[in-house]
Amino acid sequence: VQLQASGGRWVQPGGSLRLSCAASGLTVSSYYMGWFRQAPGKEREFVACVSGDGDLTFYKDSVRGRFTISRDNAKSTVWLQMDNLKPEDTAVYLCTVGTFSAYKFWGQGTEVTVSS
C-alpha cells in the first residue's frame, strides 16, 4: 500500500491550498481516509476524515468551516481543501487510510507553511 500526498507549499495567511493524496495497493472504498498534521515540536493531530462512501465527514474544531475533505473512490484519491489559512495551520500534513478509530496506512506527508 502506498499513499502519495502532494499540494503543500508556502502561502500567506488568508490563502487557500488543496492537498491531494493518491492511494494504491488497496480498495479505498472499504476504508475511511483522513488527514493528520504535525507541527514542529508538537504531536501529530487529527484534522479531518471521510467515510468510505463519502457520506460522513469529521473535522478538528479549529478547521471546521475552513477545511473541506472529499474523496473519489474511482481515483483512489482524497483531497483536503484548505481556505482562510492561518499561521497555526503550518505543519506537515499526512494522509492516512484505515478505520474511524485505527488508521493503518500512512503517506509521507506534504509540508504547508502559512506565513507573511
C-alpha positions, -999 to 999 in steps of 0.1 A, spaced: 0 0 0 13 34 -9 -1 69 -2 13 98 -21 4 132 -7 10 165 -26 0 201 -28 17 216 2 37 248 -2 41 283 13 11 305 14 2 338 30 -24 340 58 -59 340 44 -48 320 14 -60 286 1 -44 253 -7 -57 220 -19 -39 189 -8 -42 156 -27 -34 120 -16 -35 92 -41 -37 56 -28 -26 24 -44 -25 -12 -34 -59 -14 -17 -96 -9 -23 -101 25 -7 -139 24 -7 -137 0 22 -119 25 44 -120 58 60 -95 83 45 -82 111 65 -56 138 72 -35 144 102 -9 171 107 22 175 128 37 209 135 74 213 146 78 203 182 42 192 185 23 159 185 5 146 155 -31 157 155 -63 147 137 -75 172 110 -103 156 91 -116 123 78 -143 109 54 -161 76 54 -157 50 27 -188 61 8 -181 98 13 -213 104 33 -197 111 67 -171 137 74 -154 148 106 -132 178 114 -110 191 141 -129 220 157 -104 246 147 -106 238 110 -143 232 107 -158 257 83 -124 264 67 -113 230 55 -133 205 34 -124 169 29 -136 149 -1 -128 117 -20 -132 100 -53 -130 62 -49 -127 57 -86 -95 76 -85 -85 63 -50 -79 99 -40 -87 121 -11 -84 159 -11 -83 185 16 -94 219 5 -80 245 30 -93 280 29 -86 311 51 -54 295 62 -38 307 94 -2 306 107 -13 279 132 -21 256 103 16 254 95 25 217 96 34 186 77 1 171 66 -2 134 64 -28 113 47 -40 81 61 -63 51 54 -80 28 79 -110 26 101 -125 55 120 -106 47 152 -75 30 138 -55 43 108 -33 16 94 -16 31 64 2 65 62 17 86 35 50 105 37 34 140 43 34 173 25 45 205 41 23 235 45 37 268 56 14 298 63 32 330 70 35 366 57 
